[in-house]
Amino acid sequence: MGHAELRLKKNEDRRLRAGHAWIFSNEIDSEACRLTDFEPGQLVNVLAQGGKPMGTAYVNPHSLIGGRMISRQTDVELDKSLIKHRLNIAHGLRKKLYGEGACRLVFGEADGLPGLVVERFGDVYAVQASTAGMDVRRDEVYQAIEELYQPSAIVSRNDNPVRKLENLPVESPETVFGALDGLVEIEEAGLRFSLDPLGGQKTGWFFDQRPLRERLPAYVDKGARVLDLYSYLGAWGLRAAHAGADEVLCVDSSEAAIAGIQRNAELNGLSVNTLEGDVMAVLKELRQNGEKFDVIVCDPPALIKRRKDIKQGKKAYRQLNQAALQVLAKDGILVSASCSAHMPRDELIRTVQASARHVDRAAQLLEIGGQGPDHPIHPAIPETAYLKTAFFRVLPSW
């Protein structure tokens, strides 16, 4: 017996035909079928209004995104076998890029496993299920990873607040397979970093900025002063120190992150200064003290989490970049990033330009990039292209 049917309203199949994977609840024909008749995570065959099959999706009656496509074929089972198959495909890309090194192994919809993120730290795997469809299949995911990779440990990181949008509980991180003996260590560009897959931010590390961090040394002159804002474990700051910066100041509001920066500096025989505190408050104090930095990296968490926050979030990005520019040297480099999907690339550029004009500076955009290829972008799903990082040279006004 096949899956139950989920019918769409007239003309609401266009995005799916173009390759998008999301079905919004208001696109479903409530007269033909009610979303509330289905169980969270249940598999359905999606049909256009005329009855043409669109493929298989899992649904969630408690979410604005009522369904997520897993296949363009109908009656597909999202079981351990399919999960292993999709994991193998995802692994093929990462092996080509990084061998068996640390990376993001699965990036949701772009890897055919919507709602699932898997990070690989050596033989430790961190798993995050953000949707009901993946949450009900978490055991199959763990088993697939166990059978494919023989991990020493699998960690569940279902502490992401985005789960609330799917009416899922936000859970404490836990080890669900094997044993995790404290911190794990990864290598990036010849530097060693220790991190906590259980207690660290997000899933423990931010692999998405890796190719952008590769560009930083080109802008760090010997003897430079560098300010690394929202430093977390020092991935940007330690790269600057390794490139020859004379002084690096890493700022983060987390006591655990500050301890992690110091631990990683010692691990690499490098010296950086750290400051625990709110970034905006720190920038104000630095400005009042007349401090100037040759390079400033501003890599905040998402300041726009939901569409309704766009106006307020854009203001926050403007204030942050403006404050950073006020402590940037006359001929300085500003690396400004946004991981907000609702902050378009061009909007980030306009924000820095407007901030520069406000403080009577002239900005030159040198280069701009996005997330690394272990976070592949689904061309039909703009939301998967979330990261923007721009390198600016900022001069006195012409």
C-alpha positions, -999 to +999 in steps of 0.1 A: +000+000+000+014+034-010+016+066+010-013+089+017-018+117-007-011+154-002-027+176-028-017+211-037-038+241-046-039+253-082-005+266-095+011+259-061+034+233-078+056+258-096+083+261-070+085+223-067+087+219-104+117+243-104+134+221-078+125+237-044+119+212-016+095+231+007+057+230+007+041+258+028+010+250+047-010+276+028-002+259-005-020+227+004-056+221-008-074+219+025-106+208+008-089+177-007-068+169+023-062+185+057-026+187+069-038+181+105-050+146+094-013+136+091+012+127+118+044+148+122+071+132+100+046+111+080+055+103+044+031+114+017+028+114-021+025+150-032+001+156-061-005+188-081-041+199-083-047+180-115-034+148-099+001+148-114+025+131-090+052+155-077+071+130-055+075+120-019+076+144+011+074+142+048+050+165+065+045+184+098+010+198+105+025+220+133+049+239+110+046+268+085+066+246+062+041+218+060+061+194+039+097+188+026+104+168-005+127+138-002+123+124-037+108+132-071+095+096-071+064+086-052+061+059-025+098+064-015+107+052+020+130+074+041+145+045+059+180+035+070+188+022+035+180+055+018+197+075+045+229+054+040+226+060+003+223+097+007+252+097+033+274+079+008+267+105-019+274+134+006+306+116+017+318+114-019+320+151-022+337+157+012+362+130+005+371+147-027+375+180-009+390+171+025+399+134+024+386+120+057+393+153+075+369+173+096+340+189+078+302+193+075+292+159+062+255+166+056+239+200+048+202+193+048+182+199+017+213+204-005+224+168+003+189+153-001+183+149+037+162+179+046+163+189+082+195+170+089+230+184+097+260+161+104+294+173+114+325+151+113+353+156+138+377+128+131+358+097+143+333+118+163+300+127+146+276+155+157+240+151+145+213+177+145+177+170+134+157+203+131+125+189+115+099+164+126+106+143+096+142+138+106+135+138+143+113+107+141+141+089+121+170+099+144+177+063+153+180+053+117+204+082+111+225+071+141+225+035+129+235+045+093+264+066+106+275+037+129+274+011+101+291+034+075+318+050+095+325+030+127+325+062+149+340+063+184+311+085+194+279+101+180+266+132+196+230+145+194+229+183+191+191+189+192+195+220+212+189+243+182+160+268+190+148+264+153+132+231+165+105+251+181+093+261+147+085+224+141+069+221+176+098+199+187+115+201+221+149+218+225+169+190+241+202+190+260+232+177+239+240+140+247+262+112+235+239+087+218+266+062+207+300+052+220+319+074+244+332+110+241+364+116+260+362+153+265+374+176+237+382+167+202+409+182+180+407+193+143+432+209+120+426+238+097+453+253+075+480+238+096+466+251+129+452+228+156+419+236+173+403+217+202+365+219+206+336+205+225+311+187+203+287+185+233+290+219+248+302+242+220+282+266+200+259+252+172+275+218+165+309+227+179+327+244+149+319+268+121+332+250+090+313+273+066+338+302+070+368+279+062+375+291+026+371+328+037+395+323+066+420+311+040+420+346+025+427+365+057+466+361+057+468+381+025+455+412+043+475+408+075+508+427+073+537+418+096+532+438+128+495+445+122+470+450+150+439+427+145+405+427+162+385+395+160+349+401+170+326+372+180+357+352+180+343+319+194+373+296+195+397+319+177+396+306+141+400+340+126+422+355+153+447+327+154+449+327+116+459+364+119+485+357+146+500+329+125+502+352+095+524+376+115+501+400+133+519+418+161+488+420+183+454+401+181+425+409+203+397+382+203+363+393+218+335+370+227+307+372+253+311+335+263+334+326+291+338+291+277+347+305+243+374+328+258+389+298+276+388+279+243+407+307+225+434+307+251+436+269+250+439+269+212+465+297+212+487+275+235+480+245+213+496+264+184+523+283+203+507+316+194+499+346+215+466+365+214+448+387+238+412+379+248+383+400+262+351+386+275+322+410+269+294+423+247+308+433+214+290+466+211+301+476+246+337+466+239+337+486+206+324+517+225+352+513+251+379+508+224+367+539+206+367+560+238+403+548+245+414+558+210+423+523+200+428+516+162+432+483+144+446+475+110+423+446+104+389+439+120+369+407+115+332+411+123+316+377+121+284+379+143+257+352+148+226+357+127+211+391+136+180+384+114+165+350+124+129+355+110+114+375+082+096+398+106+130+407+122+144+420+089+140+458+096+154+455+131+182+432+120+194+454+092+196+482+118+217+460+140+241+451+112+244+489+104+252+498+140+277+470+144+296+478+112+296+515+120+310+508+155+337+486+140+347+513+114+352+538+142+381+517+156+396+508+121+428+524+111+429+550+083+439+525+056+424+494+072+407+461+063+372+453+075+360+417+071+323+418+075+301+387+075+264+378+078+250+343+083+214+356+081+196+341+051+173+372+052+203+395+047+211+394+009+246+398-003+239+432-019+223+444+014+255+436+033+275+456+008+251+485+011+252+483+049+290+486+050+289+514+024+263+534+044+282+528+076+314+541+060+297+572+047+282+579+081+317+581+096+331+599+066+351+570+052+355+556+017+350+518+013+365+496-014+350+462-018+379+438-025+362+404-026+332+387-013+325+350-008+301+325+007+300+292+026+325+264+018+316+236-006+308+212+023+278+235+027+266+231-009+239+255-021+207+241-036+203+263-067+165+262-063+164+269-026+178+304-020+176+299+018+206+274+015+229+303+004+230+320+038+266+331+043+281+363+030+316+375+039+330+407+024+365+421+025+367+459+024+395+484+024+384+515+042+401+548+036+397+584+047+370+601+026+382+611-008 
